[in-house]
Amino acid sequence: MRSKELLTSSYDFTLPSELIATHPASPRDSAKLLVYNRKTNETTHTTFSEFENFIPKNCALIFNDTKVIKARLFGKKQSGGKLELLINRALNAHDVNVYIRGKVKIDSEIFFDKYLSAHVKELNDDGSRVVHFFSDEKLLRFEDILPIIDKIGHVPLPPYIQREDNKEDESEYQSVFAVNEGAVAAPTASLHFTHEQHKRVCSAFDHAFVTLHVGSGTFKPVEAETITDHPMHSEYYDISDKAKELLDSDIPILSVGTTSTRTIEFYARHKSIQRGEANLFLHPNNKPLRVNHLLTNFHLPKSTLLMLVASFVGVDKAQELYKIAIENRYRFYSYGDAMLII
């Protein structure tokens, strides 16, 4: 008989639709913060502006400095039929993994505007496609696409937000310390920091940055009955030299977000590898080895992110904390409120 921790159904819950945040808190640090202390089993309700007062002494913070690209593109086929393309991730210099809403076949051409077109190279079994991008018939490297889509693309808001992106999202769906372009989803725990608060925290605590280019797979629910049968998505990561130094030390680590956590924990299991592809799945039967404390948002039912939270506190406590959050009208998902586990 499978243990409760391994059953996908153990990570389900019902969320009132009005608690799905469709817009960010303003200012950013006015979001609610639920603090759970594992040693005392105490729960505290506060706001993110008080975050630094709850950071355990003598620990270091690790941030994900990835930057969200305007990965959502609207185009047309040669026949004139409209298509929507979502960039997922670069596979190499020229091959780009994407999702396309609309029928295409190998060798289909998609035209976005006079600057950009795409040529379909592969159709994958998981529903994704591999394309090459062109400008004036010149094959583009992935880094050459970025300034073009910054002009013509749209912010890839998660599907549950259920509205079109706007000018506000260009700045709000981005952390204040985002520098390395490549993500198609924001590392959402980072969105609560204002410039001033981030500066204060970094002045008071040792810290470093990693990069994990978050892919659209982060929103994919676990559909297998047993969580370990779920094919975990892979994302590009890079560990800075300063982060490597901290991770190789014995200083306690507070990880800002699930994306930083996956990066750190992948490194903890493959110590000499500072960059590459990470596909680590954390859950109660695969607990953190290096991260001591976690800052995170509230996540989708049956998601690998909720299972990651449960790897820190157990499935029963995770469900209890989510029940408390719902009862106290916390806002959920990408633009929602935060939880700190210490």
C-alpha positions in Angstrom: 0.0 0.0 0.0 1.4 3.4 -1.0 2.0 5.9 1.8 -0.2 9.0 2.0 2.9 11.2 1.1 3.1 9.5 -2.3 -0.5 9.9 -3.3 -1.3 12.9 -5.5 -4.8 13.1 -4.0 -3.1 14.0 -0.6 -2.1 17.3 -2.2 -5.6 18.4 -3.3 -7.6 21.2 -1.7 -10.5 23.5 -2.6 -9.7 27.2 -3.1 -12.4 29.8 -3.3 -12.0 31.5 -6.7 -11.9 35.0 -5.1 -8.7 34.1 -3.3 -6.8 33.7 -6.7 -4.8 37.0 -6.9 -5.2 38.5 -10.4 -3.3 41.7 -9.6 -0.2 42.3 -7.4 -0.3 43.8 -4.0 0.6 47.5 -4.0 3.0 48.3 -2.6 4.7 45.0 -3.1 5.6 44.5 0.6 2.0 45.1 1.7 1.2 41.5 0.9 0.3 39.2 3.8 3.0 36.9 5.3 2.3 33.7 7.2 5.2 32.7 9.3 5.4 29.1 10.5 8.0 28.1 13.1 8.7 24.4 13.0 10.5 24.3 16.4 7.6 25.9 18.3 4.8 24.9 15.9 3.6 28.5 16.1 1.9 30.4 13.2 2.2 34.2 13.0 0.2 36.5 10.7 2.0 39.6 9.5 2.8 41.5 6.4 5.8 41.2 4.1 7.1 44.5 5.2 8.1 42.7 8.5 9.9 39.9 6.7 13.4 40.7 7.9 12.3 40.6 11.5 11.6 36.9 11.1 14.8 35.9 9.3 16.7 33.6 11.6 20.0 35.0 12.8 23.3 33.9 11.2 21.8 32.6 8.0 22.4 33.5 4.4 19.7 34.2 1.8 19.8 32.8 -1.8 17.8 34.7 -4.5 16.9 33.7 -8.0 17.9 36.6 -10.4 16.2 35.2 -13.5 14.3 37.7 -15.6 11.0 37.0 -17.3 10.9 37.5 -21.1 7.9 38.5 -23.1 7.4 34.9 -24.2 3.8 35.1 -25.5 3.6 35.9 -29.2 0.6 36.2 -31.5 1.1 35.3 -35.2 -0.4 33.9 -38.4 0.2 30.9 -40.6 0.8 31.4 -44.4 -2.9 30.6 -44.8 -3.8 33.5 -42.6 -5.0 31.4 -39.6 -4.2 33.0 -36.3 -1.8 31.3 -33.8 -0.5 31.9 -30.3 3.0 30.8 -29.4 4.5 30.5 -25.9 8.3 30.2 -25.7 9.1 27.6 -23.1 12.9 27.3 -23.1 15.9 27.4 -25.4 17.3 24.0 -26.0 20.5 25.3 -27.6 21.6 28.3 -29.6 18.9 27.8 -32.3 16.4 25.2 -31.2 13.6 26.7 -29.0 11.0 24.6 -27.3 7.5 26.2 -27.5 3.8 25.6 -27.1 1.6 26.6 -30.0 -2.2 27.2 -29.7 -3.4 26.2 -33.2 -2.6 23.4 -35.6 0.8 23.2 -37.1 2.9 20.5 -38.8 6.6 20.1 -39.5 7.8 22.9 -41.8 4.9 25.2 -40.9 5.8 28.9 -41.0 4.5 31.4 -38.5 4.7 35.1 -39.1 4.6 37.5 -36.2 5.5 40.8 -37.8 8.0 42.1 -40.3 10.8 41.4 -37.9 10.2 37.8 -36.8 9.0 34.5 -38.1 9.3 30.9 -36.8 9.8 27.6 -38.7 8.4 24.4 -37.0 11.1 21.7 -36.8 9.7 19.1 -34.5 6.4 18.0 -33.0 6.9 16.4 -29.5 4.7 13.8 -27.8 4.2 16.1 -24.8 2.5 18.7 -27.0 5.4 21.0 -27.2 7.1 22.0 -30.5 10.7 22.9 -31.5 11.1 25.9 -33.7 13.8 28.0 -35.3 13.3 31.8 -35.3 14.2 34.0 -38.3 14.4 37.7 -39.1 14.5 38.6 -42.8 15.3 34.9 -43.5 18.3 35.0 -41.2 18.4 32.2 -38.6 18.5 33.8 -35.1 20.3 32.7 -32.0 18.1 32.7 -28.9 19.8 35.7 -27.4 19.1 37.6 -30.7 15.3 36.9 -30.3 15.1 38.6 -26.9 15.3 42.3 -28.0 12.7 41.6 -30.7 10.2 39.9 -28.5 10.7 42.6 -25.9 9.1 44.9 -28.5 6.4 42.7 -29.9 5.7 40.0 -27.2 3.5 39.9 -24.2 4.1 39.1 -20.5 3.3 35.4 -20.1 0.9 35.6 -17.2 -0.1 32.2 -15.7 -3.4 30.9 -17.2 -5.3 31.1 -13.9 -5.0 34.9 -13.8 -7.5 34.9 -16.7 -6.9 38.3 -18.1 -4.7 39.9 -20.7 -1.4 41.4 -19.6 -1.0 45.1 -19.3 1.7 47.7 -18.8 1.7 47.2 -15.1 2.6 43.5 -15.5 5.8 44.5 -17.4 7.3 45.7 -14.1 5.2 43.9 -11.5 5.7 40.4 -12.9 9.4 40.8 -12.4 11.5 40.8 -9.2 13.4 44.0 -8.5 16.7 42.1 -8.8 15.9 40.3 -12.1 18.9 40.5 -14.5 19.4 37.3 -16.4 16.8 36.9 -19.2 15.3 33.5 -19.9 12.3 32.7 -17.6 8.7 32.4 -18.9 7.3 32.5 -15.3 8.4 34.7 -12.4 10.0 33.3 -9.2 7.0 34.5 -7.3 8.3 34.7 -3.7 10.7 37.3 -5.0 7.9 39.6 -6.2 7.2 40.9 -2.7 10.5 42.7 -2.3 10.7 46.4 -2.9 14.0 47.9 -3.9 14.4 49.4 -0.4 13.5 46.2 1.5 15.8 44.1 -0.7 18.6 46.5 -0.1 18.0 46.4 3.7 18.0 42.6 3.8 21.1 42.3 1.7 22.9 44.8 4.0 21.9 42.9 7.1 22.5 39.3 5.9 25.0 37.4 3.9 23.4 36.6 0.5 24.0 35.4 -3.1 22.2 34.8 -6.4 21.5 31.8 -8.4 19.7 31.7 -11.8 17.0 29.2 -12.7 15.1 30.0 -15.8 11.6 29.0 -14.8 9.7 27.1 -17.5 6.0 26.7 -18.1 6.3 23.2 -16.7 6.2 24.8 -13.2 2.4 25.1 -13.6 1.8 21.6 -14.8 -0.3 19.6 -12.3 0.7 16.1 -11.3 -1.7 13.8 -13.1 -0.2 10.5 -12.1 -1.9 8.7 -9.2 1.5 8.3 -7.5 3.6 11.5 -7.4 6.9 9.7 -8.1 5.5 8.7 -11.5 5.3 12.4 -12.5 7.9 13.3 -15.2 9.6 16.3 -13.7 10.4 19.2 -16.1 13.9 20.4 -16.6 15.2 24.0 -16.4 18.5 25.7 -17.0 20.3 26.8 -13.8 23.5 28.6 -13.0 25.2 28.9 -9.5 27.2 32.1 -9.0 30.6 31.7 -7.4 29.4 33.5 -4.3 26.4 31.2 -4.0 28.7 28.2 -4.4 30.9 29.5 -1.6 27.9 29.8 0.7 26.4 26.4 -0.3 29.7 24.7 0.3 29.9 26.3 3.8 27.9 25.2 6.9 26.0 28.5 7.2 22.2 28.0 7.4 20.4 28.9 4.2 17.1 30.7 3.7 16.0 30.0 0.2 13.8 32.8 -1.4 11.3 30.7 -3.4 10.8 27.2 -4.7 13.0 27.9 -7.8 16.0 28.9 -5.7 15.3 25.8 -3.6 15.3 23.4 -6.5 18.6 24.9 -7.7 20.3 24.7 -4.4 19.1 21.2 -3.7 20.1 20.0 -7.2 23.5 21.4 -6.5 23.6 19.7 -3.1 23.2 16.4 -4.9 25.7 17.2 -7.7 28.3 19.3 -6.0 30.8 20.0 -8.7 28.2 21.1 -11.3 27.6 24.9 -11.2 25.4 25.1 -14.3 23.4 22.9 -16.5 19.9 21.3 -16.4 18.0 20.8 -13.1 15.0 18.5 -12.8 14.9 17.8 -9.1 11.5 16.8 -7.6 11.3 17.6 -3.8 8.6 15.9 -1.8 8.2 14.3 1.7 10.2 11.2 0.5 12.9 13.4 -1.0 13.6 16.1 1.6 15.9 19.1 1.4 19.6 18.4 2.2 20.9 22.0 2.2 18.1 24.5 2.6 17.1 25.2 6.2 14.3 27.9 5.7 11.9 28.6 2.9 10.1 31.7 1.7 7.4 30.8 -0.8 3.9 31.7 -2.1 0.8 29.6 -1.9 0.6 27.1 -4.8 -1.8 25.2 -7.0 -3.5 22.0 -5.8 -1.7 18.8 -6.8 1.4 20.8 -7.9 5.0 19.9 -7.5 5.4 23.2 -5.7 3.0 22.2 -3.0 4.8 18.9 -2.7 8.1 20.8 -2.3 6.5 22.8 0.6 5.5 19.4 2.1 9.1 18.3 1.9 9.8 20.9 4.6 6.8 20.3 6.9 5.1 17.1 5.8 1.8 16.7 3.9 -0.5 17.0 6.9 1.1 20.3 8.1 1.2 21.7 4.6 -2.6 21.0 4.3 -3.2 22.6 7.7 -1.2 25.7 6.8 -3.1 26.1 3.6 -6.4 25.7 5.5 -5.3 28.4 7.9 -4.3 30.6 4.9 -7.7 30.1 3.3 -9.6 30.8 6.5 -7.6 34.1 6.9 -8.3 35.1 3.3 -4.7 35.0 2.1 -4.4 35.6 -1.7 -3.0 32.6 -3.6 -0.6 31.9 -6.6 1.8 34.1 -8.5 0.5 37.6 -7.4 -0.6 36.3 -4.0 0.7 36.4 -0.5 3.7 34.7 1.1 4.6 32.1 3.7 7.9 31.8 5.5 8.9 28.4 7.0 11.6 28.7 9.6 
